[in-house]
Amino acid sequence: EIKECDWSSDVCSSDLAAYDQTLESTIYVDRAYTGGGLAKPLYLTLLHELRAREIHAVVGCIALPNDASVAIHEKCGFVKVAHFPQVGRKFGRWIDVGFWQAALSDRSLDPTPC
């Protein structure tokens, strides 16, 4: 029997041209498969594909606390860039949300105007 146990996605954060090289990413590994080493190669494959598409930056949004998700993001080169207390609701309670970012290109300034 084959069961889908993981997936990844990139989501355009905005329809504005100014943000067309920045995406928000998501990966999911079914609880039955966590701890099996699937998340890191899945995320690295997604980042490789985004580099090939010339995406400049990727942002991961994490409901906190979530030590496992933070660890995977940081192992894949993401750094924490923001922390917003009590901005989301999950399971009937307010949660903090953190944002991690990975730069995929070495372009610090793009000469093309928005």
C-alpha positions in Angstrom: 0.0 0.0 0.0 1.3 3.4 -0.9 0.4 6.3 1.4 1.3 9.9 0.8 3.2 10.9 3.9 4.6 14.3 3.0 4.2 17.2 0.7 5.8 20.6 0.1 4.5 23.7 -1.4 5.5 27.2 -2.4 2.9 30.0 -2.1 3.2 33.4 -3.7 3.0 35.8 -0.8 1.6 38.7 -2.9 0.3 39.5 -6.4 2.5 42.6 -6.4 5.4 42.7 -8.7 7.7 43.9 -5.9 7.4 40.5 -4.2 7.5 38.2 -7.3 10.8 36.7 -6.2 9.7 36.0 -2.7 7.6 33.0 -1.7 6.2 31.5 1.5 7.0 27.8 1.8 5.3 24.9 3.6 6.2 21.3 4.2 4.2 18.7 6.0 5.1 15.2 7.2 2.4 13.0 8.5 2.8 12.4 12.2 3.2 8.7 11.5 6.4 9.5 9.7 7.9 12.2 11.8 11.4 11.4 13.1 12.2 9.4 10.0 14.4 12.0 8.3 11.9 13.0 5.6 11.5 16.7 6.3 15.0 17.9 5.6 15.5 16.2 2.2 12.0 17.3 1.2 12.7 20.9 2.1 16.2 20.9 0.5 14.6 19.6 -2.7 12.0 22.4 -2.6 14.7 25.0 -2.1 16.7 23.6 -4.9 13.7 23.9 -7.3 13.0 27.4 -6.1 16.7 28.4 -6.8 16.3 27.0 -10.3 13.2 29.2 -10.7 15.4 32.2 -9.6 13.4 32.8 -6.4 15.4 35.2 -4.2 13.9 34.6 -0.8 11.7 32.1 0.9 9.8 32.7 4.1 8.5 30.0 6.5 5.8 30.8 9.0 5.7 28.6 12.1 3.1 28.4 14.8 5.0 28.5 18.1 6.1 26.6 20.0 7.2 24.0 17.5 10.8 23.0 18.2 10.9 20.3 15.4 9.8 22.8 12.7 12.2 25.4 14.0 15.0 22.9 13.9 14.2 21.7 10.3 14.1 25.3 9.1 17.4 26.2 10.7 19.1 23.1 9.4 18.0 24.1 5.9 19.5 27.6 6.2 16.6 29.6 7.4 17.1 32.3 10.1 14.5 33.8 12.4 13.4 37.2 11.3 10.2 38.0 13.2 8.2 36.9 16.2 4.6 38.0 16.6 3.0 37.1 20.0 -0.7 35.9 20.1 -1.6 36.6 16.4 -3.0 33.2 15.5 -5.5 30.8 17.0 -5.0 27.0 17.0 -6.9 24.4 19.0 -8.9 27.1 20.7 -6.0 29.2 22.1 -3.9 32.1 21.0 -0.5 31.2 19.6 2.6 33.1 18.7 3.8 33.0 15.1 7.4 33.2 14.0 8.9 33.8 10.6 12.1 32.3 9.3 13.7 33.4 6.0 16.2 31.8 3.6 18.0 33.8 0.9 18.4 31.7 -2.2 20.4 34.1 -4.3 23.5 36.2 -3.7 21.8 39.3 -5.1 21.7 41.8 -2.2 20.4 44.6 -4.5 18.4 44.1 -7.7 19.0 47.0 -10.2 15.6 46.4 -11.8 13.1 48.9 -10.4 9.7 47.5 -9.2 
